[in-house]
Amino acid sequence: LNEQMSKFAFSIRDQKEELKEEIEDVSERIVEEHLTLESGEKEADADKLQEAIEEDVVKLKELKEEQASLENTANFCPGCQFSWEGLITSCGKRRDYLINHHGSPKEDAEKAVIHWDSNCAN
């Protein structure tokens, strides 16, 4: 179990690092596109650049949301106490219930548990 948790932690760290690098790349590309746009290129090129900037801004937002999602589930504490609307159990047991009884994917179940009780994200 400890080995699996370790592999999972490394996997999450790798994903977070990849996202961080991609966010930096997209952010740099947006800055470069703005500089090119401000330099007074032809209007047709300016339209293309503006469109590229808008696409990159959307991509950046999606990457940041994915990064935030990874942050939340990476800190999931299955042994912590879960308490919501009178239900008291462990965070892990509540996650397992959502998976086993509702067919929720593990990440979605963990996000839901953390949303209901932030104590489950330590």
N, C-alpha and C positions, 0 to 999 in steps of 0.2 A: 504494500500500500504506500509506504514512504517513497519507494522508487517511482511508482506511478505519479504520485503527487509532485515529485521532483521533476519528472519529465514534463508534466503538465505546466509547472511553473516556468520551466525553460521555454516551452512552446509559447506561452503567453508573453514572456519577455522578448522572445524573437519577433513575435507579431507586433508588439508595441514598438520595438526598435525599427522594424520595417515601416510601420505607419509614420513614425517620427521622421524618418528619412524622406518618405514620400510627401509628407506635409511640408517639409523644408523645400523640396524640389518644386512643388506646386507654388509655394509662396514666392520663391525666387523667380519662377517663370512669370507670375503675375506682375512682379516689380519690373522685370525686363520688358514685358509687354506694355506696361504703362509708360516706361521711358521711351520706348520706340514710338508709341502713340503720341507722346508729347513732343517728339523731335520733328513733327510736321511731315510725316510720310504722306503719300498720295491718299486721297479720300477713300478710294476703294480698298487700299491696304488698311487704312484706319478702321473701316467697317469690319474687316476680317479680324483685326486685332481686338476690337471691342467685343466681338463675338467670342473670340478665344478667351479673353479675360473673364467674360461672364460664365463660360463653361468651366474655367479653372476655379472660379470662386465657388461654384456649385460643388465641384469635385472636392475642394478644400473643406467645405462644410461637411460633406459626407465622411471624409477621412477623420475629421475631428470628432464627429459623432461616433464613428466606429472605435476610435481611440478611447473615448469616454466609456463606451460600453465595455471594452476590454479592462479598463481600470476597475470598473465596478465588479465584474465577475472574478477578476484576479484576486481580489481581497475578500472573497466570500469565505465566511467562517462557519463551517458545518456544525461545529461543536457549541457555538454560542446559543444563548437562549433566544427563542423567537416568541414574540408576544404580539397578538393582533386580535382585536375585538373579542377578548376573553379567551382566545386560544393560546395556550402556552405549551411549547414543545421546543425542540432544537431546530436551528435553521436548516440543518442537513435533513432532518426528518420531514420538515415541511416541503423542502425541495423534492425529496424522494416521493412524497405523496403526490405532488403535482405531476411528476414524471410518470409514476405508476398508475395513477387514477385518471389523469387527464391527457396523457400522452405528450406532455410538454417536452420540448427539447431541453437538455440540461441547462444550457446557457439562459434560455428564456425563463426557466423555473427559478434559477438563481437571481436573475434580474427582478422577477416578481417578488421573491422573498425579501430581497434587499429594499425594494420599493415599499413593501408593507412595513418592514422593520429595519431601519438603517443600522441597528445593532449587529446585523448579520454581515456587515462589511467592515471588517477590522483589519 
